[in-house]
Amino acid sequence: MGCAWDVHALCILDFQPKTLPAMTGKLLVLTDLHLTDPGQTIIGLDPAARSRAALSHAIRTHPDADALLLLGDLTHHGRPGQYSGLAALLSDIPCPVFATLGNHDDATAFGAEFPDQMTDGFACHALQNGGMRVLLLDTLDRDGSAPRHGGWLCNQRLDWLDGEMAAADGAPLLIACHHPPFATGFAGMDGIGLANPRALLDRLQAYRGPVQLLCGHVHRTISGAVEGIAFTTLKSPCHQMPMALSAKTTALSVDEPGAYGIALTGPTGAVIHSEDFAVAMAGSHDPDSA
């Protein structure tokens, strides 16, 4: 006995369009601003001018952003005057700002300028956005536990993280910090990543909900997964790491376009975009390009 198949009917049955959960939250993300003293440049670039252009483009293009996240290396030398320059740069930002620290920062000088950004001596933050729990981790090494310019999570910060992850109770997590707890393939930079990566990765692996890592430090846009955990690193608004994977030095920089990140958040996770703002500002409308 033969069987008759209605292929058209099967296609309709199998491929009905499905509505995906909406990404209801939006976070702007800058990392590695490296603000210097007035008039001082890095490879001929003015970090303050670059960061100002990035923030101007981000706020103008995304007026619906819920918050701005700053992922460390806010200054180049950690000097009080450089944090005063950062305060001036952020003075007209219309959305809440949450900042954490990197290896070029100084916790004392930062805390003196931004006391509301510090809790118990650390720049760690927890917020809710788009159905996700967003945790900013301060990875600045305070006591020489890591190699110079490397990152560290002490017991106090890990205890804070444990409490916040328990409170998140399986909701999607966005963990944002300066130092990556994973290898990126850049030999020099991998030598000064998070010096105790297992302390973070083991906790994230044990979490029963989705996790997205968002880092800075490397000055390149990189995406991938480490032990099943999705990650993204973002470029600086100023100077970038050249594609010199085998170089052992960490002092290489190139004048590639600066960028900021846009994190779209929803009840199932996050989508991370990177915007080369100088290139975007130079763009033009051409219907033939569509």
N, C-alpha and C positions, 0 to 999 in steps of 0.2 A: 504494500500500500504506500503510495507516494505522499509526500508532504508538500504543501504549497506555502511558500514564505512571502510575506509582504515586506520587502526590504524597506520601502518607504515608511511603513508603520513602525518597523523596528528602529529606524533612525530617529523618528519622532520620540519614541519611547526612551531611547538611550541617551539622547542628547538634548533634552529639555534644558533651556538656560536656567541657571541658578543664580539667585541674588547673593552676592558676597557681603559679609558684614562690613558696614561703613567704617572708614577710618575717621573718627570724629575728633581726634586731637591733633594738634600741630605744635611742634617745638622747633625753634631755631637753635642751631648749635654752632659755636665757634670754639676752636681750640688753637693753642700755640700762637697767641697774639704777639708775644715777645716784645712788649712795649719797652722802649729805651728812653734814655734822657733826651730832652729836646735837642734836635739837630744831629743826633747820633743815628747812623744807619746800619743795616745788616746787608752785606753784599750790594751796597748802594741803594737799598730800598728803605723807605721810611715806614716802620711798622705801624705807627699811629695813623698815618695817612691811609695805608692799606686797610687797617681795621675799621677806620671811619667809613671808607668806601663800602666795605663789606656790610657793616651794620646799616648804612643808609639804604643800600640795595635790598637787604633782607627785610627791613621794616616797611619799605615802600611796596615791595612785591608781595609781602605776606602780612598785611595788616591784621589778619585774623589769627596770628600766632598767639598761643596761650602763654608761652614763656620763652625766655632765652637761657640756654645752658652754656656755660663757659667751662671748658674741660682742662684748664691748667696751662702752665707756662704763660701766664697772663702778662708777665714782665720778663725781661731778659736777665736782669741782675737782682731782682727782688728788693729794689731800693724804695724807700718811702715815697719819693717824688714820682717814681714810675707808677705806683698805685694811685697817687693823686691824679696822674694823667688818665688812668683807667676810669676813675670816678667821673672825671669830666667827660670822657668818651661815652659813658653810660647814662649821663645825667638826663637825657631826653628820651630814653627808651621807654615806650608806653606800656610794655608788658613786664610782669615780674621777672627778675633775674636771679639765677641760681649759679654760683661759681664754686668750683673746686680747684685744687692746686696740683702743680706739676713740679718737676725737678728744678726749674729755673725760678721758682717762687720762694718766698720767705713767709712763713706762717705768722710771725710776729708783726712784720710790716703790713701784711695783708689784713690781719685782724684789727690793727690800729685804724686802718682806713675803712674797713668793712666789718665792724663788729657784729652786725646782724647776720653775716654769712658764716659765723663760727659758732659751733656748739661744743663745749668741753674741749676746746683747743683744736678742733678739726673742722674742715669745710666739707661736711657730709650733709646731704639733703635727701628728703623723701617727699614725693608729691604724686598725686593722682592725675593721669591725663589719658583721655580717650579710652578708658577701661583698663589701662595698664598702670602698674605701680612702677614709678621711675625712681631709681636710687642713684645718687651721685656719690662716688667714693673718693675720698682724699687719699692719694697714694704717695704724697710727699714723704720721703724718708727723713725723720727728725733726728735720728741718733746714730747714723752710720751703719745701720743694719744691712744696707744694700751697697753695691759698688757706686762710685760717684756717678750721679745722674740717674741711677737706677731707682725703682720704686719699691715701696714696702707697705704692707698692711700689718699693723701691730695688733695685739690682742684686744685693745680697746675698740679699735675700728671693726675688727671681726665680730666682736660681741654686738656692736651696733647693727652690723649687717645681719647677723643671726636673728636679732629681734625684729628687724624690718621684714626679712624674708618670711618669718613665721607669721607676722601680721598680714602679709600679702596673701597667704592661705591659698596658694595655687593659681592666683591671677597672673596673667602675663607680666613678665618683668623686663624692664629696660635698665641695664646696669651700665652707667656711664662713668668712666674714670680716665685718668691721663695715661698711665702706663699699661700697655697690653700684657695680659698674662699668657701670651702665646707667641710663637715664633712667626715672623713675617717674611723671612727669607733675606732680609737685610742684615748681613753678618754683624756690622758694627752696632746697629740699633738693637738687635736682639740681645746683645751683651749688656744692655742697660734697660731692659724691660722691667716688669714686675719681678723682684728677686725671690718672692715666695709665691709663685703662681698656683701651686697646688692648694694653698689655703683658700684661694678664690674659686678655682675650677672645681674642686671637690664639692664645695657648697652648691655651686650652680648645677652640677650634675645630679645632686641629690634632690634638687627642687622638683616638685611634681607638676609644675606648669611650664609654659614656653618661656625661654630666656633669649634675649638679644643683648650682646655686648657692643658698646660704642666707646671707642678710644681715640686718643690723639697721639702725640709724642713722635710719631714716625714722619710726619709731614708728607704723607701720601694717602690717596684714597685706595683702600684695600678692603676686599670683602672675602669671606670664606666661612669655614666652620672648624672648630677645634673640639674634638671629642664630642661631636654632636651639638655643640653650642654655636649658633650663628654669631658672626662678628663683623663689624665695620670699623675701619679707622678713617679719619678725615684729614684733609690737607689743612695747612695754615692759610690764613688770609695774606700772609707775607711771603716767606721764602719756603721752598720745597726741597725734599730729598731727591737727588737725581737717581735714575734707575741704575744704580751701581750696587747690585746685590752682593757681590763678593768683597766689597771694600770693608776693611776692618775699622776705618775711622768713622766717627760720628759727626765730624765737622764739615761734611760736604753740604753745599746748598746751591740751588739753582733758581733763577728767576722764571719759574713757570707760573701760570695764572693762579692767583689765590682763590680760595673757596670757603664757603660755609656749608653747613649741613641743614637739611630739613627732615625731621623725624615725624612721620605720620603715624599716629597710634590708634589702635582700635581694640576691641574685645578679644581678638585672636592673636595680636602681636603688632609688630612695627614694620614700616617700610622706611628705609633711610635713603635720602637723595643727597647728592653733592652738587652744589651750584658754583661754577667758575664765574664769579660775579663780573669781572672785567670783560670777559668774553660775552656774557649775556648782555651787558650794557651796550656793547658794540653791535649787537644783532639787529637785523632788519626783517621786515615782513615781505615774504615773496610767495604768492599763491602757488607758483610753479614748483616750490620745494615740497609741497604736501604730497 
